[in-house]
Amino acid sequence: MIKVDDYKSWANTLQKDDKRICFVAGNFNIIHPGHIRFLLFAKEQADVLVVGLYDKDISIGAFFSNQERASALSALSFVDEVIIINDKVETFIGELKPDVVVKGKEFEKAENPEHVVIEQYGGKLVFSSGEKQFSSKQLLQRQNNNSRQLKEQLQRYHERYNIGADTLKTHLTCFKNVKIAVIGDIIVDEYQECLAIGMSQEDPTIAVSPLESFQYLGGAGIVAGHASKLGASVDFYGVVGLDEAGTFAKEKLRDYGVDACIIEDASRPTTHKLRYRAKDKTLLRVNSFRKHALESHIIRELIESLKKKISNYDVLLFADFSFGVLCPQLIERVQSLCEEHQVPIVADSQTSSQVGDLTKFSNLWLTTPTEIEARLAAQDDDSGLIQVSLDLANILNANNLIVTLGAEGILIRHRSDRSAPLDTDNLPALAESAIDTAGAGDALFVTTTLMLCAGASIWQAAFVGSVASSIQVNTRGNIPLEKDKVLAKLSELTS
């Protein structure tokens, strides 16, 4: 870290050597994937990346010490120098005269006082939040593969939020007192395991030979199954067709200990997803479904059943897979019931082969979108993760929002009430490898929800949710989580 008094001579030396300087500034409280993307982009603009760190004494947004934040930045291989800024940033830029200054894309239409200064000396102001899902993924994988670095990152997170094995175990034990309702699309997942034979000689087609087939309960059904096997009391509300898949789904819910209110709809075959797989890789997926809105009499039946039990629930989970069950008419009536009986709502709307829409829901206690789902809902493909998640939290009027980033981990946003600013933290991906990523988001969603119901903070809940997700990706197919496996993984990561 360069002292302010020394930076001028240091900058002059660089410029004499024809080294281009890129400058960024911020609080950088906790380094998260959005920062990584932003800083990597900035590094690509010049030879040397200088990060201006706002002095804690003059910034209400900085809550860690200057030394702590500077050390975290300096540990990044692509950050060349860190300088503490205790004056107006435009004043500092005018003295340093960097060739390029980078600000987040969300600032492009805002007032930027440094713009005039940069133009005066002939510099360049660039607005970008970095590339989405690109080299930062590889960078984070490389960093997190270092077990020592992962352990240190988790230790700091645990210290910030009072996370220990005994505390988390107490919360998991309280799952038995939690009563929840799950409503959403039932899916039956079928896995056709194959032997890869080779490439067809007639056309570029992979030839396989079928070995054996497995069926699993998926969609909102497995969300209910996870919750039940983790110890909660679970009621499920949904719709199936008059078919074998519907019968299979009802049997599985019963096996998992879920009390299900299932309406049969002859016009709507049970959604079925058939995956052809070889060597733990999916080669092709075939979806069979109908996604028209529910008929009014089915909505009435579901609402009448829900009314009888609504006051018993600690939370209601919308598990939307965009196959038509969670139509606007049903959502509106369910949300009204929850508001009337003061039952918190959590929601997930998946975008995979179907396009989800989180904005169907409002006044949420928790939502856990992927980055793609968050950007679709916020209608923002350019801004940084912090701005996108802020906008989405405001659109949904949400207290807690977790953006899942695959190999980059998760970004956690929280506010104690819906008028408060959002706090931010992140966790790395905890799975070293993945056999089957289907269902990882469901595991995170339901486990985090149960932890909140059991009295955990969002930071504690998100950690346990991440652990559950890491277990799920190492399991072929949607199989309900086992509490003993979660406890064992928690003991390993908190020891």
C-alpha positions in Angstrom: 0.0 0.0 0.0 1.5 3.3 -1.1 1.3 6.3 1.2 -0.4 9.4 -0.2 2.9 11.4 0.1 4.7 8.9 -2.1 2.2 8.2 -4.9 3.2 11.2 -7.1 6.8 10.1 -7.5 5.7 6.5 -8.0 3.2 7.6 -10.7 5.9 9.7 -12.4 8.2 6.8 -12.5 5.6 4.6 -14.2 4.8 7.2 -16.8 8.4 7.6 -17.6 8.5 3.9 -18.3 5.4 4.3 -20.6 3.2 2.3 -18.2 -0.5 3.1 -18.4 -2.4 3.5 -15.2 -6.0 2.6 -14.5 -7.7 4.0 -11.4 -10.8 2.8 -9.5 -12.2 3.9 -6.2 -14.6 2.6 -3.6 -15.2 1.3 -0.1 -14.5 -2.4 -0.8 -15.8 -3.6 2.5 -16.0 -7.3 1.7 -14.6 -8.5 -1.7 -17.4 -10.2 -3.6 -17.7 -11.6 -7.2 -19.1 -8.2 -8.4 -15.9 -6.6 -7.2 -13.7 -9.3 -8.9 -15.4 -8.8 -12.2 -15.1 -5.0 -12.0 -11.4 -5.0 -11.0 -10.5 -7.6 -13.6 -12.1 -5.4 -16.3 -10.2 -2.3 -14.9 -6.9 -4.2 -15.0 -7.4 -5.0 -18.7 -7.6 -1.3 -19.5 -4.0 -0.5 -18.6 -0.6 -1.9 -17.4 -1.1 -0.9 -13.7 -4.3 -1.0 -11.6 -4.5 1.4 -8.7 -7.3 1.1 -6.3 -8.3 4.2 -4.3 -9.8 3.1 -0.9 -12.0 5.6 0.8 -10.7 6.4 4.3 -13.0 5.0 7.0 -13.1 8.3 8.8 -14.7 10.1 5.9 -17.0 7.4 4.5 -20.2 6.2 6.1 -20.1 3.2 3.8 -16.9 1.7 5.1 -17.2 -0.4 8.3 -13.9 -2.3 8.3 -10.6 -0.6 9.0 -8.4 0.8 6.3 -5.8 -1.9 6.9 -8.3 -4.7 6.8 -9.8 -3.6 3.5 -6.4 -2.7 2.0 -5.0 -6.1 2.9 -7.9 -7.9 1.2 -7.4 -5.8 -2.0 -3.7 -6.3 -2.0 -4.1 -10.0 -1.8 -5.7 -10.0 -5.3 -2.9 -10.7 -7.9 -4.4 -8.2 -10.4 -4.4 -5.2 -8.0 -1.0 -3.5 -8.3 -1.4 -0.7 -5.6 -3.9 0.5 -3.0 -4.0 4.1 -1.9 -6.1 5.5 1.0 -8.2 8.4 -0.3 -9.0 11.0 2.4 -10.0 13.8 0.0 -12.5 14.3 -2.8 -11.8 11.6 -5.4 -11.7 14.1 -8.2 -9.0 16.0 -6.5 -6.9 12.9 -6.2 -7.5 12.0 -9.8 -6.4 15.4 -10.9 -3.1 14.9 -9.1 -2.5 11.3 -10.1 -3.7 11.8 -13.8 -4.4 8.1 -14.5 -4.8 7.2 -18.2 -8.1 5.5 -17.5 -10.7 5.8 -14.7 -13.3 3.0 -14.4 -16.7 3.3 -12.7 -19.5 0.9 -12.5 -22.1 0.9 -15.3 -24.8 2.1 -13.0 -23.0 5.5 -12.7 -23.1 6.2 -16.4 -26.2 8.3 -16.2 -25.4 9.9 -12.8 -23.5 13.0 -12.0 -19.7 12.3 -12.2 -17.7 15.3 -10.9 -14.4 13.7 -11.9 -15.4 13.7 -15.5 -14.4 17.4 -16.0 -11.0 16.8 -14.4 -10.3 13.7 -16.5 -11.2 15.6 -19.7 -8.9 18.5 -18.7 -5.7 16.4 -18.7 -6.8 14.1 -21.6 -7.7 10.9 -19.7 -10.5 8.5 -20.3 -13.6 7.7 -18.2 -15.0 4.2 -18.8 -18.3 2.8 -17.3 -18.4 -0.9 -16.9 -19.1 -3.5 -14.2 -17.1 -6.2 -15.9 -18.1 -9.2 -17.8 -20.7 -11.6 -16.5 -19.8 -15.2 -15.9 -16.4 -15.1 -17.4 -12.8 -15.3 -16.3 -13.7 -14.4 -12.7 -15.2 -17.8 -12.5 -11.9 -19.5 -13.4 -10.1 -17.1 -11.0 -12.3 -17.9 -8.1 -12.2 -21.6 -8.8 -8.4 -21.4 -8.8 -8.3 -19.4 -5.5 -10.9 -21.6 -3.8 -9.2 -24.8 -4.8 -6.5 -23.7 -2.3 -7.9 -25.2 0.8 -6.0 -22.8 3.1 -7.5 -19.8 1.4 -11.0 -21.3 1.5 -10.6 -22.1 5.2 -9.4 -18.6 6.0 -12.3 -17.0 4.0 -14.9 -19.2 5.9 -13.2 -18.5 9.2 -13.6 -14.7 8.7 -17.2 -15.2 7.7 -17.9 -17.3 10.8 -16.2 -14.7 13.1 -18.4 -11.9 11.6 -21.6 -13.7 12.2 -21.1 -15.9 15.3 -21.2 -19.1 13.3 -20.2 -22.3 15.2 -21.2 -26.0 15.0 -23.1 -25.9 18.2 -25.1 -22.8 17.2 -26.0 -24.2 13.8 -26.9 -27.6 15.2 -29.3 -25.9 17.7 -31.1 -24.2 14.8 -31.3 -27.4 12.8 -32.8 -29.2 15.8 -35.5 -26.5 15.8 -36.6 -27.5 12.3 -39.0 -30.1 14.0 -41.0 -27.1 15.3 -41.4 -25.4 11.9 -44.6 -25.8 9.8 -44.5 -24.7 6.2 -46.6 -24.7 3.1 -45.1 -25.3 -0.4 -47.1 -24.5 -3.5 -45.8 -24.8 -7.1 -45.2 -27.0 -10.2 -44.7 -30.7 -9.8 -42.1 -32.3 -12.1 -41.1 -35.9 -12.5 -37.4 -36.2 -13.5 -36.3 -39.3 -15.4 -32.6 -40.2 -15.9 -31.8 -42.6 -18.7 -28.3 -43.7 -18.1 -26.5 -44.7 -21.4 -23.3 -46.2 -22.6 -21.6 -43.9 -25.1 -20.8 -46.0 -28.2 -19.4 -43.4 -30.5 -20.2 -41.1 -33.4 -22.6 -42.1 -36.1 -20.9 -42.6 -39.5 -23.9 -41.2 -41.4 -24.2 -37.8 -39.6 -22.7 -36.0 -36.6 -24.9 -37.8 -34.0 -23.7 -39.3 -30.8 -24.7 -43.0 -30.6 -25.6 -44.4 -27.1 -27.0 -47.6 -25.8 -29.5 -47.4 -22.9 -28.5 -49.0 -19.6 -31.0 -48.3 -16.8 -33.6 -45.6 -16.0 -34.3 -43.8 -12.7 -37.2 -41.6 -11.7 -37.2 -38.8 -9.2 -39.7 -36.3 -7.8 -38.6 -32.8 -8.9 -39.8 -29.2 -9.1 -41.8 -27.9 -6.1 -42.3 -31.5 -5.0 -38.6 -32.0 -4.1 -38.6 -28.6 -2.3 -41.3 -30.1 -0.1 -39.4 -33.4 0.2 -36.2 -31.6 1.3 -38.1 -29.7 4.0 -39.8 -32.8 5.3 -36.6 -34.9 5.4 -34.8 -32.0 7.2 -37.4 -32.3 10.0 -40.1 -29.7 9.2 -43.8 -30.3 9.0 -44.8 -29.8 5.4 -48.0 -29.4 3.5 -47.9 -29.3 -0.3 -50.4 -27.8 -2.8 -50.2 -28.6 -6.4 -51.6 -30.1 -9.6 -50.9 -33.3 -11.5 -52.3 -35.0 -14.6 -54.3 -38.2 -14.8 -51.2 -40.2 -15.7 -48.5 -42.5 -14.3 -46.2 -39.6 -13.6 -48.9 -38.0 -11.4 -49.4 -41.2 -9.5 -45.6 -41.5 -9.0 -45.4 -37.9 -7.7 -48.2 -38.5 -5.2 -46.5 -41.7 -3.9 -43.2 -40.0 -3.5 -44.7 -37.1 -1.6 -46.3 -39.6 0.7 -43.0 -41.5 1.1 -41.3 -38.3 2.0 -43.8 -37.6 4.8 -45.4 -34.6 3.0 -49.2 -34.0 3.5 -50.2 -33.2 0.0 -53.3 -31.5 -1.4 -53.1 -32.6 -5.1 -55.7 -31.6 -7.6 -55.9 -33.8 -10.7 -56.3 -32.0 -14.1 -57.1 -34.1 -17.1 -56.1 -31.2 -19.4 -52.6 -30.9 -17.9 -50.2 -33.9 -18.1 -47.8 -34.1 -15.3 -44.6 -32.3 -16.3 -41.9 -34.9 -17.2 -38.3 -34.2 -17.9 -36.3 -37.1 -19.5 -32.5 -36.7 -19.4 -30.2 -38.9 -21.4 -26.9 -39.2 -19.6 -23.5 -40.9 -20.0 -20.5 -40.8 -17.7 -22.3 -38.3 -15.3 -23.0 -35.9 -18.1 -26.4 -35.0 -19.6 -26.4 -35.3 -23.3 -30.0 -34.4 -24.1 -33.1 -33.4 -22.1 -36.6 -33.9 -23.4 -39.4 -31.9 -21.6 -43.1 -33.0 -21.9 -45.5 -30.4 -20.5 -48.5 -28.1 -20.8 -48.3 -24.7 -19.3 -51.7 -23.1 -19.7 -53.1 -21.2 -16.7 -55.2 -23.2 -14.1 -58.9 -23.3 -14.6 -60.9 -21.3 -12.0 -62.4 -24.3 -10.3 -58.9 -25.7 -9.6 -57.8 -22.4 -8.1 -60.9 -22.4 -5.9 -60.1 -25.9 -4.6 -56.5 -25.0 -3.8 -57.5 -21.8 -2.0 -60.2 -23.5 0.0 -57.7 -26.2 1.1 -55.1 -23.6 2.0 -57.6 -21.4 3.9 -58.2 -24.3 6.4 -54.5 -24.4 7.4 -53.0 -21.0 6.6 -52.9 -19.8 10.2 -50.8 -22.8 11.2 -47.8 -22.0 8.9 -44.5 -20.3 9.8 -43.9 -19.5 6.2 -45.3 -20.2 2.7 -42.9 -21.1 -0.2 -43.7 -20.4 -3.8 -41.7 -22.8 -5.9 -42.3 -21.6 -9.4 -40.8 -23.6 -12.3 -42.9 -21.7 -14.9 -45.1 -24.5 -16.0 -48.4 -22.7 -15.4 -49.5 -23.7 -11.9 -48.5 -20.4 -10.3 -50.6 -18.2 -12.5 -51.4 -14.6 -11.5 -54.9 -15.4 -10.2 -53.6 -18.0 -7.8 -50.6 -16.0 -6.7 -52.8 -13.0 -5.9 -55.2 -14.9 -3.8 -52.5 -16.8 -1.9 -50.6 -13.6 -1.2 -53.7 -12.0 0.2 -54.3 -14.9 2.5 -50.7 -14.8 3.8 -51.0 -11.0 4.4 -54.3 -11.5 6.2 -52.8 -14.1 8.5 -49.3 -12.6 8.7 -47.6 -15.6 7.2 -44.2 -14.6 5.6 -43.7 -15.5 1.9 -40.5 -16.7 0.2 -40.3 -17.3 -3.5 -38.2 -18.8 -6.2 -39.0 -18.6 -10.0 -36.6 -20.6 -12.1 -35.4 -19.8 -15.5 -34.0 -22.8 -17.2 -35.7 -24.3 -20.3 -38.6 -22.0 -19.3 -38.4 -18.3 -18.6 -39.3 -17.4 -15.0 -40.6 -14.1 -13.6 -39.9 -13.2 -10.0 -41.8 -10.0 -10.3 -45.0 -12.0 -10.0 -44.3 -12.0 -6.3 -44.0 -9.2 -3.8 -43.3 -8.5 -0.1 -40.9 -11.4 0.2 -39.0 -12.5 3.3 -36.5 -14.3 1.0 -35.7 -15.0 -2.6 -32.8 -16.9 -4.1 -32.5 -16.1 -7.9 -29.6 -17.0 -10.1 -27.8 -14.1 -11.7 -29.7 -14.6 -14.9 -33.0 -14.7 -13.1 -32.1 -11.5 -11.1 -31.1 -9.6 -14.3 -34.3 -10.7 -16.1 -36.5 -9.5 -13.2 -34.6 -6.2 -12.8 -34.4 -5.8 -16.6 -30.7 -4.9 -16.3 -28.0 -6.8 -18.2 -25.3 -4.2 -17.7 -25.0 -3.0 -14.1 -22.9 -4.6 -11.4 -24.3 -7.2 -9.1 -24.8 -4.8 -6.2 -27.0 -2.5 -8.3 -29.0 -5.3 -9.8 -29.6 -7.0 -6.5 -30.6 -3.6 -4.9 -33.0 -2.9 -7.7 -34.5 -6.4 -7.5 -34.9 -6.2 -3.7 -36.8 -2.9 -4.2 -39.0 -4.3 -7.0 -39.9 -7.3 -4.8 -40.0 -5.4 -1.5 -37.7 -8.2 -0.2 -35.9 -8.4 3.1 -33.4 -11.0 2.1 -32.0 -11.8 -1.3 -29.4 -14.3 -2.3 -28.0 -14.2 -5.8 -26.6 -17.6 -6.8 -23.5 -17.5 -9.0 -22.6 -21.1 -9.7 -18.8 -21.6 -9.2 -18.5 -18.0 -7.9 -20.6 -18.8 -4.9 -23.5 -16.6 -3.6 -24.0 -12.9 -3.0 -26.1 -12.1 0.1 -28.1 -8.9 0.6 -30.1 -8.2 3.7 -32.1 -5.4 5.4 -33.8 -5.6 8.8 -36.8 -3.8 7.5 -37.8 -2.8 4.0 -36.9 0.9 4.4 -33.4 0.1 5.6 -30.3 0.0 3.4 -29.0 -3.4 2.2 -26.1 -5.1 3.9 -23.8 -7.2 1.8 -21.6 -10.3 2.1 -20.8 -13.4 0.0 -19.8 -17.0 0.3 -17.6 -19.1 -2.0 -18.9 -22.2 -3.7 -18.4 -25.0 -1.2 -18.6 -28.0 -3.6 -15.2 -29.1 -5.0 -16.9 -30.9 -7.9 -20.4 -31.5 -9.2 -22.1 -34.8 -10.3 -25.5 -33.2 -11.0 -26.3 -29.5 -10.6 -30.1 -30.1 -10.9 -31.7 -29.3 -7.5 -28.8 -27.3 -6.0 -30.8 -24.1 -6.0 -33.8 -25.9 -4.5 -31.6 -27.2 -1.6 -30.2 -23.7 -0.9 -33.7 -22.1 -1.1 -35.5 -24.5 1.3 -32.7 -24.9 3.8 -32.1 -21.2 4.1 -35.8 -20.7 4.6 -36.0 -23.3 7.4 -32.9 -21.7 9.1 -34.7 -18.3 9.1 -37.8 -19.9 10.6 -35.6 -21.5 13.3 -34.4 -18.1 14.4 -31.0 -18.0 12.5 -29.7 -14.8 11.0 -29.6 -14.6 7.2 -25.8 -14.9 7.4 -26.0 -18.1 9.4 -28.9 -19.3 7.2 -27.1 -18.7 3.9 -24.1 -20.6 5.1 -26.2 -23.7 6.0 -28.1 -23.3 2.7 -24.7 -23.3 0.8 -23.7 -26.4 2.6 -26.9 -28.1 1.7 -26.4 -27.0 -2.0 -22.9 -28.4 -2.0 -24.2 -31.8 -0.8 -27.0 -31.8 -3.4 -24.7 -31.2 -6.4 -22.7 -34.4 -5.5 -25.9 -36.5 -5.7 -27.3 -37.9 -8.9 -31.0 -36.8 -9.3 -33.3 -35.1 -6.9 -33.0 -37.0 -3.6 -34.2 -35.3 -0.4 -31.4 -33.9 1.8 -30.5 -35.9 4.9 -30.0 -33.9 8.1 -27.1 -36.1 9.2 -25.2 -35.3 6.1 -25.8 -31.6 6.6 -24.6 -31.8 10.2 -21.5 -33.7 9.2 -20.6 -31.2 6.5 -21.2 -28.3 9.0 -18.9 -29.9 11.5 -16.2 -30.3 8.9 -16.4 -26.6 7.8 -16.7 -25.1 11.2 -14.0 -27.1 12.9 
